Amino acid sequence: MSNNIVEDAKVEIVGMAKQGVRHPSTKPVLIAAAVGAAVGMFTFVTIPAGIIIGAGAMFYKRLRP
């Protein structure tokens, strides 16, 4: 990984798009999105916001462990 987070994110997103579920980041990001949706149902956060927050947090964690 380089020091440029935008370039790293671009490479990761392209890899996830091309490889689909076989990419090592896809499953954790999808699981975090599902957890975010579940949390969104039971809190003041809406479901779409929970999905975005959950997926975004895991995606960032995958970029910068």
N, C-alpha and C positions, 0 to 999 in steps of 0.2 A: 504494500500500500504506500502511496505517496503522501505528501503533505497537503495535496489539493483535494479537499473533500468533494468538490463538484465533479472533478474528473473521476474520482473513485466511484461516486454515485452513478455517473453515466456508464462506466464500465460494468458495474454491478447490475444496473437495470437492463442493459443490453444483454448481458449474460442470462439474466432471469427470463427475459423475453424469448431468447433463442432456445434455451435448454428446458424451459418450463419447470416441471416438478423435479426434474433430475438435477437442477442447480441447487447447491447446498444452502442457499439463502431463501429459497422459495417457501419451503415448508415452515420454517420458524416465523417468517413474516405473515404467512396466511394464518397460522395458529394465533399469533398475536392480534391479528385483525379480528378473528372470531372472539377472542377473549375481550377485546375492546368493545365489540358489539354487545356481548353479554353484559358487560359493566354498564354500557350505555342504556340498556333496558331498565336497569335498577337504580340509576342515579339521575341527576338533573341533566346529564349530557345526553344528547340524542344518539341514536344508533349509528347514523353515518359519521358523526363526529368521533364516536368511540372507535369505529373501524379505522378512520384516518389516524387518530392518535396512537392506537395500538400498533398498526402497521408501521407508522412513521418512527415510533420509538424503537421497535425491533430492527428496522432497517438501519437506523443510526447506530444501534449497538453492533450490528454486523459490520458496518463501515469502520467504526472506532471502538474496538473491544476494550 
